Amino acid sequence: MFRRIDHAGPIPVVLVGAGAMGHAWMRNLTASTEVDLVGLVDLDLELAARAVAEEALGDVALGTSTAEVAAASGALAVVDVTVPPAHRPVNEEALRAGLPVLCEKPIAPTLAQALSQAALAELTGELLMVSQSRRYYDNLTAFRDVVSTLGQVGIVTTEFFKAPHFGGFREEMDHPLLVDMAIHQFDAVRYLADADPVSVFCSAWNPSWSWFRGDAAATAEFELEGGIRYVYTGSWCAPGLETSWNGSWRVGASGGSATWDGASTPVLDSGPLPRPAAGAGEEIAGSLAAFVQALRTGATPSGEIHANIPSLAMVEGAVRSAESGKRVRIAELLEDAWREALRSEGAPDVRAQLATWESASAGLAAAAAVRVA
């Protein structure tokens, strides 16, 4: 489905974005033995130069163009950690330059734009992967393994309560909690329950003491495949008794119950579980390891763009429900987004590729069939 990279030694990569998240990725990339950070891209070259000095990166190519820096440095892949509105143009430039991309979530501001990027990935034959970094926890994997032994899952709940003061773009978003944070839990429940969303009803609001402009609290009730109900309740304005960044989880199934506090070892109704074995890495180190493995082997990672779209659909469905006061069916949302992508896509080749899908469901199903094969 995508081109493998046959390269002996660490894969040379360009990092796009020199802000706060960029610094975290610089440290992650330089700590890895699987990649070599050879270029840094940012529209603010002074910021990029400072970042190189602060992180002691040495000889790293700098520039404002992803394709140009990649060509000058010999990079074979791109890591995109720009602000969300910049993800699409950066990803498109990289894909058209023949470069696979690992991109911070969300892949795009809208589901329609995500579908367009999926179509472009098909056209170019390059891997476009979303870094859903909170899938990569050894304890989450252990929790999933336990849940798979409990029979038919009936309900999954997540409580998420934090009080971060970010400053910057998050505090100016219309739906900061749902769009920037809840996607992690929405993506994790798909992984945990091995089920995709069917519909959602959501209420979102902003506490009177909030330091966010948009709605920083929400409750969403999803129906997942197989009749599973998933209830998410969270707030980014909840000082005191805070949960972990992964939230606090409970699963009720026909054969028992299990809980996970998002940080320590999961608990089965019969008692705590043994500490799980360590995986290839956690959080962004885990997503980087999965990206590199995919490029070397051709095995499709869980964050591949087509596979990630249902997680983004959960976010957009929750936002639409909160704004309309109505339950939203995910299949209808996806078809609306596909039609919007066909109307708004400016690149004729991408629009033609989208048209070959015949529908959103058909296009995503075809991609899933290729992954399974």
C-alpha positions as CSV (number, residue, x, y, z in Angstrom):
1,M,0.0,0.0,0.0
2,F,3.0,2.3,0.6
3,R,6.6,2.4,-0.4
4,R,9.2,0.8,1.8
5,I,12.5,2.4,2.5
6,D,15.5,0.1,1.8
7,H,18.2,2.0,3.7
8,A,21.0,0.5,5.7
9,G,21.5,2.3,9.0
10,P,19.4,5.1,10.7
11,I,16.8,6.7,8.4
12,P,17.6,10.4,7.8
13,V,14.6,12.6,8.7
14,V,13.6,16.2,8.6
15,L,11.6,17.6,11.6
16,V,9.1,20.3,10.7
17,G,8.2,22.6,13.7
18,A,10.7,24.1,16.2
19,G,8.2,25.1,18.9
20,A,7.6,23.4,22.3
21,M,6.5,20.1,20.8
22,G,9.4,20.4,18.3
23,H,11.8,20.3,21.2
24,A,10.2,17.2,22.6
25,W,10.6,15.5,19.2
26,M,14.2,16.7,18.8
27,R,15.1,14.9,22.0
28,N,13.1,11.8,20.9
29,L,14.7,11.7,17.4
30,T,18.3,12.2,18.7
31,A,17.7,9.5,21.3
32,S,16.7,6.9,18.7
33,T,19.2,4.6,17.0
34,E,16.7,4.1,14.2
35,V,16.7,7.6,12.7
36,D,19.1,10.5,12.1
37,L,17.9,14.1,12.4
38,V,19.4,15.9,9.5
39,G,17.1,18.9,8.9
40,L,14.8,21.3,10.8
41,V,12.1,23.4,9.1
42,D,10.3,26.3,10.5
43,L,8.9,29.6,9.1
44,D,10.8,31.3,11.8
45,L,14.5,30.6,11.0
46,E,15.7,32.4,14.1
47,L,13.5,30.1,16.3
48,A,14.9,27.1,14.5
49,A,18.5,28.2,14.9
50,R,17.9,28.8,18.7
51,A,16.3,25.3,18.9
52,V,19.4,23.7,17.3
53,A,21.7,25.5,19.7
54,E,19.5,24.7,22.8
55,E,19.3,21.0,21.9
56,A,22.9,20.8,20.8
57,L,21.9,19.2,17.5
58,G,25.2,20.0,15.6
59,D,25.2,20.0,11.8
60,V,21.5,20.2,10.9
61,A,20.2,21.8,7.7
62,L,17.7,24.7,8.3
63,G,15.1,26.2,6.1
64,T,11.5,27.2,5.6
65,S,10.6,24.6,2.9
66,T,10.2,20.9,3.8
67,A,11.0,19.7,0.3
68,E,14.1,21.9,-0.1
69,V,15.6,21.0,3.3
70,A,14.9,17.3,2.7
71,A,16.7,17.5,-0.7
72,A,19.6,19.4,0.7
73,S,20.1,17.1,3.7
74,G,19.4,13.8,2.0
75,A,16.4,13.1,4.2
76,L,14.2,10.1,3.4
77,A,11.2,10.9,5.8
78,V,9.5,13.8,7.5
79,V,8.2,14.3,11.1
80,D,5.5,17.0,11.2
81,V,4.9,18.7,14.6
82,T,3.6,22.0,13.4
83,V,0.4,23.6,14.7
84,P,-2.8,21.7,13.5
85,P,-3.7,24.2,10.7
86,A,-0.3,23.7,9.2
87,H,-0.4,19.9,9.1
88,R,-2.1,19.6,5.7
89,P,0.2,21.9,3.7
90,V,3.3,20.4,5.3
91,N,2.1,16.8,4.7
92,E,1.1,17.5,1.1
93,E,4.5,19.1,0.3
94,A,6.3,16.2,1.8
95,L,4.2,13.5,0.1
96,R,4.5,15.1,-3.3
97,A,8.2,15.3,-2.8
98,G,8.2,11.5,-2.3
99,L,8.7,11.6,1.4
100,P,6.7,9.5,4.0
101,V,5.3,11.5,6.9
102,L,4.8,10.9,10.6
103,C,2.4,13.7,11.7
104,E,1.2,14.9,15.1
105,K,-2.5,14.6,15.6
106,P,-5.0,15.8,14.5
107,I,-4.0,15.1,10.9
108,A,-6.2,18.0,9.7
109,P,-8.7,20.5,11.1
110,T,-11.6,18.8,9.3
111,L,-12.6,15.3,8.3
112,A,-12.9,16.4,4.7
113,Q,-9.3,17.6,4.7
114,A,-8.2,14.3,6.2
115,L,-10.0,12.3,3.5
116,S,-8.1,14.4,0.9
117,Q,-4.8,13.6,2.5
118,A,-5.7,9.9,2.5
119,A,-6.4,10.2,-1.2
120,L,-3.0,12.0,-1.8
121,A,-1.2,9.3,0.2
122,E,-2.8,6.7,-2.2
123,L,-1.7,8.7,-5.2
124,T,1.9,9.1,-4.1
125,G,2.3,5.7,-2.6
126,E,3.9,7.1,0.5
127,L,3.1,6.3,4.1
128,L,1.2,9.1,6.0
129,M,0.9,8.1,9.6
130,V,-0.7,9.9,12.5
131,S,1.2,10.0,15.8
132,Q,-1.5,8.8,18.2
133,S,1.2,8.6,20.8
134,R,-1.1,7.6,23.7
135,R,-1.8,4.2,22.0
136,Y,1.8,3.4,22.9
137,Y,1.7,2.4,26.6
138,D,2.7,-1.0,27.8
139,N,-0.1,-0.9,30.4
140,L,-2.7,0.0,27.8
141,T,-1.6,-3.0,25.8
142,A,-2.0,-5.1,29.0
143,F,-5.4,-3.6,29.6
144,R,-6.5,-4.5,26.1
145,D,-5.2,-8.1,26.5
146,V,-7.2,-8.5,29.7
147,V,-10.4,-7.0,28.2
148,S,-10.2,-9.5,25.4
149,T,-10.6,-12.3,27.9
150,L,-13.7,-10.9,29.5
151,G,-16.3,-11.8,26.9
152,Q,-18.7,-9.4,25.3
153,V,-17.9,-5.8,26.3
154,G,-21.0,-3.8,27.3
155,I,-19.7,-0.5,28.5
156,V,-16.4,1.5,28.6
157,T,-16.0,4.7,30.5
158,T,-13.3,7.3,30.7
159,E,-13.0,10.1,33.2
160,F,-10.4,12.8,32.3
161,F,-9.8,15.8,34.6
162,K,-6.8,18.1,34.3
163,A,-6.1,21.8,34.7
164,P,-3.3,22.7,32.3
165,H,-2.4,26.3,31.5
166,F,-0.9,26.0,28.0
167,G,-1.2,29.5,26.6
168,G,-1.0,29.7,22.8
169,F,-3.4,28.2,20.2
170,R,-5.1,25.7,22.5
171,E,-6.6,28.4,24.7
172,E,-8.1,30.1,21.6
173,M,-9.7,26.9,20.1
174,D,-13.5,26.6,19.9
175,H,-13.4,23.0,21.3
176,P,-9.9,22.6,22.9
177,L,-10.7,19.5,24.9
178,L,-12.5,17.5,22.2
179,V,-10.2,18.5,19.4
180,D,-6.8,18.6,21.0
181,M,-7.1,16.0,23.8
182,A,-10.1,13.8,23.7
183,I,-9.0,12.3,20.3
184,H,-6.4,10.4,22.4
185,Q,-9.0,8.7,24.5
186,F,-11.4,8.2,21.5
187,D,-8.6,6.6,19.5
188,A,-7.6,4.4,22.5
189,V,-11.2,3.1,23.0
190,R,-11.2,1.9,19.4
191,Y,-7.9,0.0,20.1
192,L,-9.2,-1.3,23.5
193,A,-12.6,-2.5,22.3
194,D,-11.5,-3.4,18.7
195,A,-14.6,-1.6,17.5
196,D,-15.3,1.5,15.4
197,P,-17.9,4.3,16.2
198,V,-21.5,4.1,15.1
199,S,-23.0,7.3,16.6
200,V,-22.5,9.9,19.3
201,F,-24.4,12.4,21.4
202,C,-22.3,15.0,23.1
203,S,-22.7,18.0,25.3
204,A,-19.8,20.6,25.6
205,W,-19.5,23.7,27.8
206,N,-17.1,26.1,29.3
207,P,-16.9,26.4,33.1
208,S,-17.4,30.0,34.4
209,W,-13.8,30.0,35.8
210,S,-12.3,28.7,32.6
211,W,-9.1,30.3,31.1
212,F,-10.0,28.8,27.7
213,R,-12.0,30.8,25.2
214,G,-13.8,27.7,23.8
215,D,-15.6,24.8,25.5
216,A,-13.1,23.1,27.8
217,A,-15.4,20.5,29.2
218,A,-17.6,17.8,27.6
219,T,-19.5,14.5,28.1
220,A,-19.9,12.3,25.1
221,E,-21.8,9.0,24.8
222,F,-20.8,6.8,21.8
223,E,-22.3,3.7,20.4
224,L,-19.6,1.5,19.0
225,E,-19.9,-1.6,16.8
226,G,-21.4,-4.6,18.6
227,G,-23.7,-2.4,20.7
228,I,-20.9,-1.3,23.0
229,R,-21.4,2.0,24.8
230,Y,-18.5,4.3,25.5
231,V,-19.0,7.3,27.9
232,Y,-16.3,10.0,28.0
233,T,-16.5,12.8,30.6
234,G,-13.7,15.3,30.9
235,S,-12.5,18.8,31.7
236,W,-9.4,20.9,31.2
237,C,-10.5,23.3,34.0
238,A,-10.5,20.8,36.9
239,P,-7.9,21.6,39.5
240,G,-7.5,19.1,42.3
241,L,-7.9,15.3,42.2
242,E,-6.6,15.2,38.7
243,T,-6.5,12.0,36.6
244,S,-3.6,10.9,34.6
245,W,-3.2,12.3,31.1
246,N,-4.6,9.0,29.8
247,G,-7.7,9.4,32.0
248,S,-9.3,6.8,34.3
249,W,-10.9,3.8,32.6
250,R,-13.4,1.1,33.5
251,V,-14.7,-1.8,31.3
252,G,-17.8,-3.8,32.1
253,A,-18.2,-7.1,30.2
254,S,-20.1,-10.3,30.3
255,G,-17.3,-12.1,32.1
256,G,-16.2,-9.4,34.5
257,S,-14.8,-5.9,34.9
258,A,-11.4,-4.3,34.7
259,T,-10.1,-0.8,35.5
260,W,-7.0,1.3,34.5
261,D,-6.0,4.6,36.1
262,G,-4.0,5.5,32.9
263,A,-0.7,5.2,34.6
264,S,-0.1,2.1,36.6
265,T,-0.9,-1.6,36.1
266,P,-4.5,-2.4,35.1
267,V,-6.7,-4.1,37.7
268,L,-9.0,-7.1,37.0
269,D,-12.0,-7.7,39.3
270,S,-10.0,-10.6,40.8
271,G,-7.0,-8.3,41.7
272,P,-4.0,-6.4,40.2
273,L,-2.3,-7.8,37.2
274,P,1.5,-8.5,36.9
275,R,3.6,-5.6,35.5
276,P,3.6,-6.0,31.6
277,A,6.8,-6.5,29.7
278,A,8.3,-3.4,28.1
279,G,7.5,-2.8,24.4
280,A,9.4,-0.9,21.7
281,G,8.8,2.5,23.4
282,E,6.0,4.6,24.9
283,E,4.3,7.8,23.8
284,I,6.1,9.5,20.9
285,A,9.0,7.1,21.1
286,G,6.4,4.3,20.5
287,S,4.9,6.1,17.5
288,L,8.4,6.7,16.0
289,A,9.3,3.1,16.5
290,A,6.1,2.0,14.7
291,F,6.7,4.5,11.9
292,V,10.3,3.2,11.3
293,Q,9.2,-0.4,11.4
294,A,6.5,0.3,8.9
295,L,8.9,2.0,6.5
296,R,11.4,-0.9,6.8
297,T,8.9,-3.8,6.6
298,G,5.8,-2.5,4.8
299,A,3.6,-3.6,7.7
300,T,0.8,-1.1,8.1
301,P,1.0,0.8,11.5
302,S,-2.2,1.5,13.5
303,G,-1.9,5.2,12.9
304,E,-1.9,5.0,9.1
305,I,-4.1,7.8,7.7
306,H,-7.0,5.6,6.6
307,A,-7.0,3.6,9.8
308,N,-6.9,6.8,11.9
309,I,-9.9,8.6,10.2
310,P,-12.5,6.9,12.4
311,S,-10.8,8.4,15.5
312,L,-11.0,11.9,13.9
313,A,-14.6,11.2,12.9
314,M,-15.4,10.6,16.6
315,V,-14.0,14.1,17.4
316,E,-15.9,15.8,14.5
317,G,-19.1,13.9,15.4
318,A,-18.8,14.9,19.0
319,V,-18.3,18.6,18.0
320,R,-21.2,18.5,15.6
321,S,-23.5,16.9,18.2
322,A,-22.5,19.4,20.8
323,E,-23.2,22.3,18.5
324,S,-26.5,20.9,17.1
325,G,-27.8,19.2,20.2
326,K,-28.6,16.1,18.2
327,R,-27.2,12.6,17.9
328,V,-24.8,12.2,15.0
329,R,-24.4,9.0,13.0
330,I,-20.7,8.5,12.0
331,A,-21.4,6.9,8.7
332,E,-23.5,9.9,7.6
333,L,-20.8,12.2,8.9
334,L,-18.1,10.4,6.8
335,E,-20.3,10.6,3.6
336,D,-20.9,14.3,4.2
337,A,-17.1,14.8,4.6
338,W,-16.4,12.9,1.4
339,R,-18.8,15.0,-0.6
340,E,-17.3,18.1,0.9
341,A,-13.8,16.9,0.0
342,L,-14.9,16.4,-3.6
343,R,-16.4,19.9,-3.7
344,S,-13.5,21.7,-2.0
345,E,-10.4,19.8,-3.1
346,G,-8.3,22.1,-5.4
347,A,-5.9,19.5,-6.8
348,P,-7.4,17.7,-9.8
349,D,-5.5,14.5,-9.2
350,V,-6.6,14.3,-5.6
351,R,-10.2,15.1,-6.5
352,A,-10.1,12.3,-9.2
353,Q,-8.6,9.9,-6.7
354,L,-11.4,10.7,-4.2
355,A,-14.0,10.1,-6.9
356,T,-12.7,6.6,-7.5
357,W,-13.8,5.7,-3.9
358,E,-17.5,6.1,-4.9
359,S,-18.2,6.7,-1.2
360,A,-16.3,7.3,2.0
361,S,-17.2,3.9,3.4
362,A,-16.1,2.2,0.1
363,G,-12.8,4.0,0.0
364,L,-11.9,3.3,3.7
365,A,-13.1,-0.3,3.3
366,A,-10.9,-0.8,0.2
367,A,-7.9,0.6,2.1
368,A,-8.6,-1.7,5.1
369,A,-8.8,-4.7,2.7
370,V,-5.3,-3.9,1.4
371,R,-4.0,-3.6,4.9
372,V,-5.4,-7.0,5.9
373,A,-4.1,-8.6,2.7
